[in-house]
Amino acid sequence: MKKEQIDVTGATLPFFRYEENGITYYEFDSSESELPVPMVNALRGLELLKDRNERLKMINMQEPTGLYPSIAERFSWSTEVLEDGNVSILFCIRE
């Protein structure tokens, strides 16, 4: 899997794109960022998702619970606590 850095309008952190099993992933790491950087970048990243074959992966120091209510109608997500204590959140478009 080769990750390619991409430009994302309005983002303040590096974003990467890669494909795995027919799914396109966009990924960014905000685990060392202070508010509101994670929220701003998550919103910019969610704008990239156009269909069910795309995902946004966010690595953050904690779950972005303040973000969830504002995106719940359009997106779903799953979380995983990583070995280093950070959280991986995987967003996709709701069916």
N, CA, C and O atoms as a GROMACS GRO file, in nm:
protein
  380
    1MET      N    1   0.085  -0.117   0.000
    1MET     CA    2   0.000   0.000   0.000
    1MET      C    3   0.090   0.124   0.000
    1MET      O    4   0.173   0.143   0.089
    2LYS      N    5   0.072   0.206  -0.100
    2LYS     CA    6   0.151   0.328  -0.112
    2LYS      C    7   0.064   0.449  -0.076
    2LYS      O    8  -0.040   0.471  -0.139
    3LYS      N    9   0.106   0.526   0.023
    3LYS     CA   10   0.034   0.647   0.062
    3LYS      C   11   0.091   0.764  -0.017
    3LYS      O   12   0.212   0.782  -0.025
    4GLU      N   13   0.000   0.842  -0.073
    4GLU     CA   14   0.035   0.959  -0.152
    4GLU      C   15  -0.016   1.084  -0.080
    4GLU      O   16  -0.134   1.091  -0.046
    5GLN      N   17   0.071   1.181  -0.058
    5GLN     CA   18   0.026   1.305   0.005
    5GLN      C   19  -0.056   1.384  -0.096
    5GLN      O   20  -0.018   1.395  -0.213
    6ILE      N   21  -0.168   1.441  -0.049
    6ILE     CA   22  -0.256   1.518  -0.136
    6ILE      C   23  -0.284   1.654  -0.075
    6ILE      O   24  -0.271   1.673   0.046
    7ASP      N   25  -0.322   1.749  -0.159
    7ASP     CA   26  -0.364   1.881  -0.113
    7ASP      C   27  -0.513   1.877  -0.084
    7ASP      O   28  -0.592   1.828  -0.165
    8VAL      N   29  -0.551   1.929   0.032
    8VAL     CA   30  -0.691   1.937   0.070
    8VAL      C   31  -0.719   2.083   0.104
    8VAL      O   32  -0.661   2.138   0.198
    9THR      N   33  -0.808   2.145   0.029
    9THR     CA   34  -0.841   2.285   0.048
    9THR      C   35  -0.886   2.312   0.191
    9THR      O   36  -0.977   2.246   0.241
   10GLY      N   37  -0.824   2.408   0.255
   10GLY     CA   38  -0.862   2.447   0.391
   10GLY      C   39  -0.799   2.364   0.501
   10GLY      O   40  -0.814   2.397   0.619
   11ALA      N   41  -0.728   2.257   0.467
   11ALA     CA   42  -0.666   2.172   0.569
   11ALA      C   43  -0.537   2.236   0.619
   11ALA      O   44  -0.467   2.305   0.544
   12THR      N   45  -0.507   2.213   0.745
   12THR     CA   46  -0.384   2.266   0.804
   12THR      C   47  -0.287   2.156   0.843
   12THR      O   48  -0.179   2.183   0.896
   13LEU      N   49  -0.324   2.030   0.815
   13LEU     CA   50  -0.239   1.915   0.841
   13LEU      C   51  -0.219   1.838   0.710
   13LEU      O   52  -0.301   1.850   0.619
   14PRO      N   53  -0.113   1.759   0.700
   14PRO     CA   54  -0.094   1.677   0.580
   14PRO      C   55  -0.202   1.568   0.569
   14PRO      O   56  -0.238   1.505   0.668
   15PHE      N   57  -0.250   1.548   0.448
   15PHE     CA   58  -0.346   1.443   0.417
   15PHE      C   59  -0.281   1.346   0.320
   15PHE      O   60  -0.199   1.384   0.237
   16PHE      N   61  -0.318   1.219   0.333
   16PHE     CA   62  -0.266   1.114   0.247
   16PHE      C   63  -0.381   1.034   0.190
   16PHE      O   64  -0.487   1.022   0.251
   17ARG      N   65  -0.359   0.978   0.070
   17ARG     CA   66  -0.458   0.894   0.004
   17ARG      C   67  -0.392   0.760  -0.030
   17ARG      O   68  -0.276   0.756  -0.071
   18TYR      N   69  -0.467   0.652  -0.012
   18TYR     CA   70  -0.421   0.520  -0.052
   18TYR      C   71  -0.542   0.432  -0.079
   18TYR      O   72  -0.654   0.463  -0.038
   19GLU      N   73  -0.520   0.321  -0.149
   19GLU     CA   74  -0.628   0.227  -0.178
   19GLU      C   75  -0.596   0.092  -0.118
   19GLU      O   76  -0.481   0.047  -0.114
   20GLU      N   77  -0.702   0.028  -0.070
   20GLU     CA   78  -0.689  -0.105  -0.012
   20GLU      C   79  -0.820  -0.180  -0.033
   20GLU      O   80  -0.926  -0.134   0.010
   21ASN      N   81  -0.813  -0.296  -0.098
   21ASN     CA   82  -0.932  -0.379  -0.123
   21ASN      C   83  -1.045  -0.303  -0.190
   21ASN      O   84  -1.162  -0.320  -0.154
   22GLY      N   85  -1.012  -0.218  -0.288
   22GLY     CA   86  -1.113  -0.145  -0.363
   22GLY      C   87  -1.171  -0.024  -0.292
   22GLY      O   88  -1.263   0.040  -0.343
   23ILE      N   89  -1.118   0.009  -0.175
   23ILE     CA   90  -1.164   0.126  -0.098
   23ILE      C   91  -1.055   0.231  -0.103
   23ILE      O   92  -0.937   0.201  -0.085
   24THR      N   93  -1.095   0.357  -0.128
   24THR     CA   94  -1.002   0.469  -0.124
   24THR      C   95  -1.007   0.529   0.016
   24THR      O   96  -1.114   0.563   0.066
   25TYR      N   97  -0.891   0.542   0.077
   25TYR     CA   98  -0.879   0.598   0.211
   25TYR      C   99  -0.810   0.734   0.203
   25TYR      O  100  -0.712   0.752   0.130
   26TYR      N  101  -0.861   0.828   0.280
   26TYR     CA  102  -0.796   0.956   0.304
   26TYR      C  103  -0.760   0.955   0.452
   26TYR      O  104  -0.841   0.913   0.534
   27GLU      N  105  -0.642   1.001   0.485
   27GLU     CA  106  -0.595   0.988   0.623
   27GLU      C  107  -0.521   1.115   0.667
   27GLU      O  108  -0.448   1.176   0.589
   28PHE      N  109  -0.542   1.152   0.792
   28PHE     CA  110  -0.463   1.259   0.853
   28PHE      C  111  -0.444   1.229   1.001
   28PHE      O  112  -0.521   1.154   1.061
   29ASP      N  113  -0.342   1.287   1.058
   29ASP     CA  114  -0.307   1.264   1.198
   29ASP      C  115  -0.311   1.397   1.272
   29ASP      O  116  -0.229   1.486   1.247
   30SER      N  117  -0.406   1.411   1.363
   30SER     CA  118  -0.419   1.532   1.444
   30SER      C  119  -0.387   1.504   1.590
   30SER      O  120  -0.424   1.582   1.678
   31SER      N  121  -0.319   1.393   1.617
   31SER     CA  122  -0.296   1.349   1.755
   31SER      C  123  -0.208   1.444   1.836
   31SER      O  124  -0.211   1.441   1.959
   32GLU      N  125  -0.132   1.527   1.770
   32GLU     CA  126  -0.047   1.622   1.842
   32GLU      C  127  -0.097   1.765   1.828
   32GLU      O  128  -0.024   1.860   1.857
   33SER      N  129  -0.220   1.781   1.782
   33SER     CA  130  -0.277   1.913   1.756
   33SER      C  131  -0.372   1.955   1.867
   33SER      O  132  -0.436   1.872   1.933
   34GLU      N  133  -0.381   2.085   1.886
   34GLU     CA  134  -0.475   2.140   1.984
   34GLU      C  135  -0.600   2.188   1.913
   34GLU      O  136  -0.599   2.213   1.792
   35LEU      N  137  -0.708   2.201   1.990
   35LEU     CA  138  -0.834   2.251   1.934
   35LEU      C  139  -0.812   2.389   1.874
   35LEU      O  140  -0.737   2.468   1.930
   36PRO      N  141  -0.875   2.420   1.763
   36PRO     CA  142  -0.976   2.347   1.686
   36PRO      C  143  -0.918   2.270   1.567
   36PRO      O  144  -0.994   2.230   1.479
   37VAL      N  145  -0.788   2.250   1.563
   37VAL     CA  146  -0.722   2.188   1.447
   37VAL      C  147  -0.784   2.052   1.409
   37VAL      O  148  -0.812   2.032   1.291
   38PRO      N  149  -0.807   1.959   1.503
   38PRO     CA  150  -0.866   1.831   1.463
   38PRO      C  151  -1.003   1.847   1.397
   38PRO      O  152  -1.030   1.782   1.295
   39MET      N  153  -1.088   1.931   1.452
   39MET     CA  154  -1.223   1.951   1.398
   39MET      C  155  -1.217   2.013   1.259
   39MET      O  156  -1.287   1.968   1.168
   40VAL      N  157  -1.135   2.115   1.243
   40VAL     CA  158  -1.123   2.182   1.113
   40VAL      C  159  -1.078   2.083   1.006
   40VAL      O  160  -1.136   2.079   0.898
   41ASN      N  161  -0.978   2.005   1.036
   41ASN     CA  162  -0.926   1.910   0.938
   41ASN      C  163  -1.022   1.795   0.913
   41ASN      O  164  -1.031   1.746   0.800
   42ALA      N  165  -1.094   1.750   1.014
   42ALA     CA  166  -1.194   1.646   0.994
   42ALA      C  167  -1.303   1.695   0.898
   42ALA      O  168  -1.344   1.622   0.808
   43LEU      N  169  -1.348   1.816   0.917
   43LEU     CA  170  -1.452   1.870   0.829
   43LEU      C  171  -1.402   1.883   0.686
   43LEU      O  172  -1.476   1.855   0.591
   44ARG      N  173  -1.278   1.926   0.668
   44ARG     CA  174  -1.220   1.934   0.532
   44ARG      C  175  -1.208   1.794   0.472
   44ARG      O  176  -1.237   1.775   0.354
   45GLY      N  177  -1.166   1.699   0.552
   45GLY     CA  178  -1.151   1.563   0.503
   45GLY      C  179  -1.284   1.498   0.467
   45GLY      O  180  -1.292   1.425   0.369
   46LEU      N  181  -1.387   1.524   0.545
   46LEU     CA  182  -1.518   1.468   0.516
   46LEU      C  183  -1.572   1.518   0.383
   46LEU      O  184  -1.651   1.449   0.317
   47GLU      N  185  -1.532   1.637   0.342
   47GLU     CA  186  -1.574   1.692   0.212
   47GLU      C  187  -1.520   1.608   0.096
   47GLU      O  188  -1.574   1.614  -0.015
   48LEU      N  189  -1.415   1.530   0.119
   48LEU     CA  190  -1.357   1.446   0.015
   48LEU      C  191  -1.443   1.323  -0.016
   48LEU      O  192  -1.436   1.269  -0.127
   49LEU      N  193  -1.523   1.279   0.080
   49LEU     CA  194  -1.600   1.156   0.064
   49LEU      C  195  -1.720   1.179  -0.026
   49LEU      O  196  -1.809   1.258   0.005
   50LYS      N  197  -1.720   1.109  -0.140
   50LYS     CA  198  -1.828   1.125  -0.238
   50LYS      C  199  -1.915   1.001  -0.253
   50LYS      O  200  -2.029   1.012  -0.299
   51ASP      N  201  -1.864   0.883  -0.214
   51ASP     CA  202  -1.944   0.761  -0.226
   51ASP      C  203  -1.902   0.659  -0.120
   51ASP      O  204  -1.810   0.684  -0.041
   52ARG      N  205  -1.970   0.545  -0.120
   52ARG     CA  206  -1.951   0.442  -0.017
   52ARG      C  207  -1.818   0.368  -0.029
   52ARG      O  208  -1.784   0.289   0.059
   53ASN      N  209  -1.743   0.392  -0.135
   53ASN     CA  210  -1.613   0.328  -0.153
   53ASN      C  211  -1.498   0.416  -0.106
   53ASN      O  212  -1.383   0.394  -0.144
   54GLU      N  213  -1.530   0.516  -0.026
   54GLU     CA  214  -1.428   0.608   0.026
   54GLU      C  215  -1.442   0.617   0.177
   54GLU      O  216  -1.552   0.611   0.231
   55ARG      N  217  -1.329   0.633   0.244
   55ARG     CA  218  -1.325   0.644   0.390
   55ARG      C  219  -1.230   0.755   0.430
   55ARG      O  220  -1.134   0.784   0.358
   56LEU      N  221  -1.257   0.817   0.542
   56LEU     CA  222  -1.165   0.914   0.603
   56LEU      C  223  -1.116   0.854   0.733
   56LEU      O  224  -1.195   0.817   0.820
   57LYS      N  225  -0.985   0.845   0.748
   57LYS     CA  226  -0.924   0.794   0.871
   57LYS      C  227  -0.857   0.911   0.943
   57LYS      O  228  -0.770   0.979   0.889
   58MET      N  229  -0.900   0.931   1.065
   58MET     CA  230  -0.847   1.038   1.150
   58MET      C  231  -0.778   0.974   1.269
   58MET      O  232  -0.837   0.890   1.338
   59ILE      N  233  -0.654   1.012   1.294
   59ILE     CA  234  -0.583   0.968   1.415
   59ILE      C  235  -0.584   1.088   1.509
   59ILE      O  236  -0.538   1.196   1.472
   60ASN      N  237  -0.636   1.070   1.628
   60ASN     CA  238  -0.649   1.181   1.722
   60ASN      C  239  -0.618   1.132   1.863
   60ASN      O  240  -0.616   1.012   1.888
   61MET      N  241  -0.592   1.225   1.953
   61MET     CA  242  -0.560   1.188   2.090
   61MET      C  243  -0.681   1.137   2.167
   61MET      O  244  -0.667   1.070   2.269
   62GLN      N  245  -0.802   1.169   2.117
   62GLN     CA  246  -0.925   1.124   2.179
   62GLN      C  247  -1.036   1.127   2.075
   62GLN      O  248  -1.018   1.182   1.966
   63GLU      N  249  -1.149   1.069   2.107
   63GLU     CA  250  -1.260   1.074   2.014
   63GLU      C  251  -1.309   1.218   2.000
   63GLU      O  252  -1.316   1.291   2.099
   64PRO      N  253  -1.342   1.260   1.878
   64PRO     CA  254  -1.392   1.397   1.857
   64PRO      C  255  -1.543   1.403   1.880
   64PRO      O  256  -1.620   1.428   1.787
   65THR      N  257  -1.584   1.382   2.003
   65THR     CA  258  -1.727   1.371   2.035
   65THR      C  259  -1.805   1.498   2.001
   65THR      O  260  -1.925   1.491   1.976
   66GLY      N  261  -1.740   1.612   2.001
   66GLY     CA  262  -1.808   1.735   1.963
   66GLY      C  263  -1.842   1.741   1.815
   66GLY      O  264  -1.932   1.814   1.775
   67LEU      N  265  -1.772   1.664   1.735
   67LEU     CA  266  -1.795   1.659   1.591
   67LEU      C  267  -1.914   1.571   1.556
   67LEU      O  268  -1.990   1.602   1.464
   68TYR      N  269  -1.932   1.463   1.627
   68TYR     CA  270  -2.031   1.362   1.592
   68TYR      C  271  -2.173   1.414   1.569
   68TYR      O  272  -2.234   1.380   1.468
   69PRO      N  273  -2.229   1.496   1.659
   69PRO     CA  274  -2.367   1.541   1.636
   69PRO      C  275  -2.385   1.620   1.506
   69PRO      O  276  -2.490   1.611   1.443
   70SER      N  277  -2.284   1.695   1.466
   70SER     CA  278  -2.299   1.778   1.347
   70SER      C  279  -2.286   1.700   1.216
   70SER      O  280  -2.323   1.752   1.110
   71ILE      N  281  -2.236   1.578   1.221
   71ILE     CA  282  -2.218   1.499   1.099
   71ILE      C  283  -2.303   1.372   1.097
   71ILE      O  284  -2.301   1.299   0.997
   72ALA      N  285  -2.375   1.343   1.203
   72ALA     CA  286  -2.444   1.215   1.221
   72ALA      C  287  -2.546   1.183   1.112
   72ALA      O  288  -2.570   1.066   1.084
   73GLU      N  289  -2.608   1.282   1.052
   73GLU     CA  290  -2.708   1.255   0.948
   73GLU      C  291  -2.645   1.204   0.820
   73GLU      O  292  -2.707   1.126   0.747
   74ARG      N  293  -2.522   1.245   0.791
   74ARG     CA  294  -2.459   1.211   0.663
   74ARG      C  295  -2.351   1.103   0.675
   74ARG      O  296  -2.328   1.029   0.580
   75PHE      N  297  -2.286   1.094   0.791
   75PHE     CA  298  -2.172   1.003   0.806
   75PHE      C  299  -2.190   0.909   0.924
   75PHE      O  300  -2.257   0.941   1.022
   76SER      N  301  -2.129   0.791   0.912
   76SER     CA  302  -2.117   0.700   1.025
   76SER      C  303  -1.968   0.681   1.052
   76SER      O  304  -1.885   0.721   0.970
   77TRP      N  305  -1.934   0.622   1.166
   77TRP     CA  306  -1.793   0.608   1.203
   77TRP      C  307  -1.774   0.490   1.298
   77TRP      O  308  -1.867   0.443   1.364
   78SER      N  309  -1.652   0.446   1.302
   78SER     CA  310  -1.611   0.343   1.398
   78SER      C  311  -1.478   0.388   1.458
   78SER      O  312  -1.404   0.465   1.397
   79THR      N  313  -1.450   0.340   1.578
   79THR     CA  314  -1.328   0.383   1.646
   79THR      C  315  -1.247   0.264   1.692
   79THR      O  316  -1.299   0.154   1.713
   80GLU      N  317  -1.119   0.288   1.708
   80GLU     CA  318  -1.026   0.187   1.758
   80GLU      C  319  -0.921   0.259   1.841
   80GLU      O  320  -0.860   0.355   1.795
   81VAL      N  321  -0.900   0.212   1.963
   81VAL     CA  322  -0.793   0.267   2.046
   81VAL      C  323  -0.662   0.200   2.003
   81VAL      O  324  -0.652   0.077   2.000
   82LEU      N  325  -0.563   0.282   1.970
   82LEU     CA  326  -0.435   0.233   1.923
   82LEU      C  327  -0.341   0.202   2.039
   82LEU      O  328  -0.366   0.244   2.152
   83GLU      N  329  -0.236   0.128   2.012
   83GLU     CA  330  -0.141   0.089   2.117
   83GLU      C  331  -0.081   0.207   2.191
   83GLU      O  332  -0.051   0.197   2.310
   84ASP      N  333  -0.064   0.320   2.121
   84ASP     CA  334  -0.004   0.438   2.184
   84ASP      C  335  -0.106   0.522   2.262
   84ASP      O  336  -0.070   0.626   2.316
   85GLY      N  337  -0.232   0.478   2.266
   85GLY     CA  338  -0.336   0.549   2.340
   85GLY      C  339  -0.416   0.644   2.254
   85GLY      O  340  -0.521   0.692   2.296
   86ASN      N  341  -0.369   0.673   2.133
   86ASN     CA  342  -0.446   0.756   2.042
   86ASN      C  343  -0.565   0.677   1.990
   86ASN      O  344  -0.576   0.556   2.012
   87VAL      N  345  -0.655   0.747   1.922
   87VAL     CA  346  -0.775   0.684   1.869
   87VAL      C  347  -0.778   0.699   1.718
   87VAL      O  348  -0.751   0.806   1.665
   88SER      N  349  -0.810   0.591   1.650
   88SER     CA  350  -0.832   0.594   1.505
   88SER      C  351  -0.982   0.596   1.482
   88SER      O  352  -1.054   0.509   1.530
   89ILE      N  353  -1.028   0.697   1.407
   89ILE     CA  354  -1.170   0.709   1.374
   89ILE      C  355  -1.183   0.693   1.224
   89ILE      O  356  -1.117   0.763   1.148
   90LEU      N  357  -1.268   0.601   1.181
   90LEU     CA  358  -1.289   0.576   1.040
   90LEU      C  359  -1.431   0.620   1.003
   90LEU      O  360  -1.530   0.565   1.053
   91PHE      N  361  -1.440   0.721   0.916
   91PHE     CA  362  -1.568   0.779   0.874
   91PHE      C  363  -1.605   0.728   0.737
   91PHE      O  364  -1.518   0.705   0.653
   92CYS      N  365  -1.735   0.709   0.714
   92CYS     CA  366  -1.785   0.678   0.580
   92CYS      C  367  -1.924   0.741   0.564
   92CYS      O  368  -1.990   0.778   0.661
   93ILE      N  369  -1.966   0.751   0.438
   93ILE     CA  370  -2.098   0.807   0.408
   93ILE      C  371  -2.204   0.705   0.448
   93ILE      O  372  -2.189   0.586   0.424
   94ARG      N  373  -2.310   0.754   0.510
   94ARG     CA  374  -2.422   0.667   0.548
   94ARG      C  375  -2.494   0.619   0.423
   94ARG      O  376  -2.497   0.688   0.321
   95GLU      N  377  -2.551   0.502   0.431
   95GLU     CA  378  -2.630   0.448   0.319
   95GLU      C  379  -2.762   0.517   0.312
   95GLU      O  380  -2.843   0.487   0.224
   0.00000   0.00000   0.00000
